[in-house]
């Protein structure tokens, strides 16, 4: 007996097989065959009815699932948006940084959504840290309490921020002092007597104490083998009635992450430069760059774009042209190593009241790599140095000069 889905096909096959076996059937045999065929047909019909009912149920269920999926596809589109975590401008910007992210990413990072980004698919997430926090979010902000309102400390207060290294691919942290108002250094000695910003845990040499108006300045800190850098803002009322406030933007820089820009001495141009500074400015060499050229910033008066301690010449706008013997106190050091430079530009140290040039345009060209400039001040500042506010120098990288002949 053969049972299956093809009802008529199976009956035909059964009949053909049986007839091959009985060429001359008797009447009893024919009656038996008839009952056998009827029984087979009945069983096949029952089985097929059962299968048909089950298939109809499956079809109904499939139809319901299809309709459900169609409704879901209208509610949840069948595509995903990839949002890059890049810097964005918050809706209510107060010189703060934000990162484009999803709503859930923003909540998980402890941030606050402020405006949209990524064509409306993302939010500009603002993450803010304050005293005794640990930072690990890129494009975040470090603020004083109640910022943008300032505060006047009645005694000694210490505010620490620990900046964690988020991954092994990060080598530096950039600090942008979008607003940094601390008590100024002593106008005669240049020492930070009341307030100071102290930086610990960095690789290399950084200024031990910074104070005064540091707004619109920035600096880079190397992690080295450390996994944490600590910023300590120390404020002391000490009879100085002044509102203190700060907002520092934190930007992580990957280890392998421009051809022109500007460098300002810390504190320039609001105050006399700080004492006991010893730090290095490093400019990454671009592909194809053969030299770097330093000059006073455009828009800055020549008479104030470079004011370092040193013996001025007869013309007060002309400074000591890099004579190392005369630049022993406060100076910048630019290693030129340029065989085409004039003799007045061959020395490494530059001080006085102009950038190492007897004639305009006050340029210093260097082919020494890496492109660095070292800033050095001593602790022996006095009343005669009160007008020395430091410098604002622009740089540009240039391709190699053609060889003579």
DARA-V673416 format. One record per run of one state. SS is the DSSP state (A for helix, B for strand, O for the rest). FROM is the first residue (numbers start at 0). LEN is the number of residues. If there is no record, write none. Layout:
ss=(SS	SS)
from=(FROM	FROM)
len=(LEN	LEN)
This chain:
ss=(O	A	O	A	O	B	O	B	O	A	O	B	A	O	B	O	B	O	B	O	B	O	B	O	B	O	B	O	B	O	B	O	B	O	B	O	B	O	B	O	B	O	B	O	B	O	A	B	O	B	O	A	O	B	O	B	O	B	O	A	O	B	O)
from=(0	6	21	26	75	86	88	97	101	102	108	111	117	120	121	126	127	129	132	135	139	143	150	151	155	164	169	181	195	200	209	210	212	213	216	222	227	236	243	254	259	264	277	283	288	296	301	305	307	330	333	342	345	348	350	363	366	370	376	382	385	389	399)
len=(6	15	5	49	11	2	9	4	1	6	3	6	3	1	5	1	2	3	3	4	4	7	1	4	9	5	12	14	5	9	1	2	1	3	6	5	9	7	11	5	5	13	6	5	8	5	4	2	23	3	9	3	3	2	13	3	4	6	6	3	4	10	6)
